[in-house]
Amino acid sequence: MQKPQPLLKKDQQAPQLPLYQSLEQNLDRVRAILGDSNDIVIREFKLGTKGHKAALLFVDGLIDKALVCENILNAVMIQVRQVEADGEEQLSPQELLTLLSERGISMLEIKTSDDFDRIFLAALSGEAILFLDGVAKALVISARGWEYRSIQEPETQTLIRGPRVGFTETLRVNTSLLRRYLRDPNLKLKTIYIGRRSKTEVCIAYIETIANPTIVEEVNKRLATIDVDAIMESGYIEQHIQDDWISPFPQLQSTERPDHVVIALLQGKVAILVDNTPFALLAPVTLNDFFVSPEDYYERWTIGTLVRLIRYLASFMALILPALYIALVSFHPEMIPTKLVLSLAAGREGVPLSAFLEALVMLVSFELLREAGIRLPGPIGQTIGIVGGLIVGQAAVEASIVSPLMIVVIAFTGISSFAIPTYSMAIALRILTLPLMFLSALFGLYGFILGLFLIGGHLSALKSFGVPFLAPFAPLSIKDLRDTLFRHSLLGMHWRPEHLKTQDQTRMQDLRTDSELAVEEKEKSLAQARPRGGKS
Amino acid sequence: MQADNEQINPLQLVLLLMNAMIGVGVLVVPARAARPAGSAGWLAVILAGLFALVLVWLIARLCQEFPDKTIVEMAIDLLGNNMGVGAVILLLLLWLLSAAFILRTFGEINRDFLLPNTPIEITILGILLAGGYLARKGIEPLARLGQFSLPISILLGLGSFLLSFPGADSTNLLPLWGRGWQGVLRGAASTNFAFVGYEVLLVLLPFLNKPKRAKAAGLVAVGTVTILYTLLTIVCLAVFGACSTAKILWPTLIVARTIELPGLFLERIDVFIYTVWLVQVFLLQSIMVYVLSLLWARIMKIKEHKILVWPLVPVIYFLALFPLNIAQLASFNTIASVSLTIYVLILVLGLSLLARGKGGKARA
């Protein structure tokens, strides 16, 4: 059994598996551990005029071959000979190593290492390792280069107006995208490795002078507790560090858009970027965050506000519409206007199913269509939608399996759930629709309210990294309400969200008047003076 | 990470107190006031409100002297261990009875109004289980949910009642003095139960992050509820007249039934109002379960109130099922709420006097 190793603090630790002096022993060890996988390449060669034995270890496919040939092999095999010829005295292996790293190899990043664990990790993450006979050290040369998807427009969060840039699967590219938006020296990117076997690179990004240090610390603490063999996607991390694993609601936000991440960082949140996936995680989140799209800020405030209202309405409809229909039709028809009741009754004539079963059948078939549409390639997926939605729906009504109004209700529910910008939130609401329908079928409006109350109670108890999920509605913050149901003009958004308790609350010029500032100063000096006064 | 200790702010306390008060009472206040007081029913409501204001002020004043203590620790401090625990256990029992009867009343209304064929045992159980679920989560979620839902409910409720003004006839409010001052007094006594609930301040004050605002919070909460009840009574009296109001079982809902609006999608507003009210009842029960379990936990010196929530639920459940019929329930309810109010008054006055005496000694 291998123990999880804190890779972060490797530098301060004594090597657990120190390198040998002899090159032969080192290479034997490499062969013994890395085995004979045919992508592991060990290039042995002789160095300089004296013919020092040396070897280069790398993984084929993970390094930039041209770079390695040009800047490492060429340098150490040919140029070193000239350097050595200039010098009079013979160099020891140690001096040779220093010479190589300081003057020989023209690569950007070179480190020395004396620990096999680190060397294996480096080699397997795409770095070239140079062993030299006679030194218990090796040079770790950064020469990463592999095939990756180029930057494309993100498919899950498309905007009408906004940058057409999405994250890719390579962490370095993703962090560079963040840097392109923020030329702020306070943007910190801290890297840790998670996963016993995968050793996945995970990057924690935050703006040091804005983010609440306790939240950053909490994120770090929770990440440090993850002990799994591999991190396949940021979803693994999300599920390991969320507050409540039973809750259907997502407690971290995932996004493919660098601009979205930067907006969140500027609000004082922490982003977690994971290698091998274009989805970054944002923490902490509140309910409101799931109804926000970066586009809200790019368009003028009237458009942003309208869109927000529609999204809130959509989420509400996606949650309650089928349940409300069931409750009204089967328990309280007196609430529905008379004319509508008559046409409804006419539509339901001959339908053998109860309102609940009818809704259930329709919801299930809707989900079936949706799932089938995703699995099939683009054009066929659309055909499924048309055949399923139009033809089967029409036929089902004509065959008296479902009533026409039911189709309208389910269609509205479906469309509403697609209007929510965050997929995980839409799914959560769709899941909750079912128990709500069940309660409504059992107890009518009473059950409906019971269900809503339980959902509300759950939401008000939920926290994401210590921040109440319902903020800024409850606990109420009047200041923050300007970025919720309504999107205030950018000119009016002076403050960062209060519930995040950021270090730097103002995001625009200070609007406090001189007298207000003076009062604040006075209070501050009083607060400082008080403890001293107490002591004396 | 923000501190996880449970704290509520003054606004949340106001809304919690209002929530604890607005329950079954809001549906019957006009009838209860109109029966003895006639067309002066609204005066009776104001009088009852004033009494509640005085009592809540007394409670807040007492609690502010011990800002980090609930009634349990206060009573033990001032009365000694045995007496103190006994006094608080009596309070717990009265409270338990009043909560159970309120729950049962809710069940009866629900059967009358929404679900005539569903057994009352089931609806009561549903509300208790939901209450227990939320009560286990602690005071913060309760406060947040209250903050979220109560303003919406009040706005929707008030908005709908404004719509019933076209049916009102101001001559129904005459004579102003109704059946004389005795009627008004008796009306005040019988509407008093609708205000029961602000006593939870005895237990909730240690959770307030600004204890100095407790008095204001209590007064604002009771004052707002008084205004709401008074408005409601005036509307009912104006629409139905004193005689009819007195005879209607749930005048608040029936008055909503009179609302007619062209172009309104919903046929009957009253069911809509009922559902809005239902949310408040759920919240009220959660608060009661929370407060009772907290009180019990403090008496037994258990740190976590959570483990007492589920044992408490069956107790309330069976107490709620105890009355045989509505008539018996009504008399039980009156007895429980009146004795609770009087007991709280005596307890608070007694403790205040004792605290004054002790404080005086300490100062001297």
Chai-1 contact restraints between the chains, C-beta under 6 A:
chainA,res_idxA,chainB,res_idxB,connection_type,confidence,min_distance_angstrom,max_distance_angstrom,comment,restraint_id
A,T214,B,M1,contact,1.0,0.0,6.0,A-B,restraint_1
A,E218,B,M1,contact,1.0,0.0,6.0,A-B,restraint_2
A,H332,B,V271,contact,1.0,0.0,6.0,A-B,restraint_3
A,E334,B,R268,contact,1.0,0.0,6.0,A-B,restraint_4
A,M335,B,L266,contact,1.0,0.0,6.0,A-B,restraint_5
A,M335,B,E267,contact,1.0,0.0,6.0,A-B,restraint_6
A,M335,B,R268,contact,1.0,0.0,6.0,A-B,restraint_7
A,M335,B,V271,contact,1.0,0.0,6.0,A-B,restraint_8
A,P337,B,E267,contact,1.0,0.0,6.0,A-B,restraint_9
A,L445,B,L114,contact,1.0,0.0,6.0,A-B,restraint_10
A,L445,B,T275,contact,1.0,0.0,6.0,A-B,restraint_11
A,Y446,B,L114,contact,1.0,0.0,6.0,A-B,restraint_12
A,Y446,B,L115,contact,1.0,0.0,6.0,A-B,restraint_13
A,I449,B,T275,contact,1.0,0.0,6.0,A-B,restraint_14
A,I449,B,L278,contact,1.0,0.0,6.0,A-B,restraint_15
A,I449,B,V279,contact,1.0,0.0,6.0,A-B,restraint_16
A,L450,B,G126,contact,1.0,0.0,6.0,A-B,restraint_17
A,L450,B,A130,contact,1.0,0.0,6.0,A-B,restraint_18
A,F453,B,A130,contact,1.0,0.0,6.0,A-B,restraint_19
A,F453,B,F282,contact,1.0,0.0,6.0,A-B,restraint_20
A,L454,B,A130,contact,1.0,0.0,6.0,A-B,restraint_21
A,G456,B,L145,contact,1.0,0.0,6.0,A-B,restraint_22
A,G457,B,L134,contact,1.0,0.0,6.0,A-B,restraint_23
A,G457,B,L145,contact,1.0,0.0,6.0,A-B,restraint_24
A,S460,B,P141,contact,1.0,0.0,6.0,A-B,restraint_25
A,S460,B,R144,contact,1.0,0.0,6.0,A-B,restraint_26
A,S460,B,L145,contact,1.0,0.0,6.0,A-B,restraint_27
A,A461,B,K137,contact,1.0,0.0,6.0,A-B,restraint_28
A,A461,B,P141,contact,1.0,0.0,6.0,A-B,restraint_29
A,G466,B,M1,contact,1.0,0.0,6.0,A-B,restraint_30
A,G466,B,Q2,contact,1.0,0.0,6.0,A-B,restraint_31
A,L470,B,R144,contact,1.0,0.0,6.0,A-B,restraint_32
A,F473,B,F148,contact,1.0,0.0,6.0,A-B,restraint_33
A,A474,B,R144,contact,1.0,0.0,6.0,A-B,restraint_34
A,A474,B,Q147,contact,1.0,0.0,6.0,A-B,restraint_35
A,A474,B,F148,contact,1.0,0.0,6.0,A-B,restraint_36
A,L476,B,Q147,contact,1.0,0.0,6.0,A-B,restraint_37
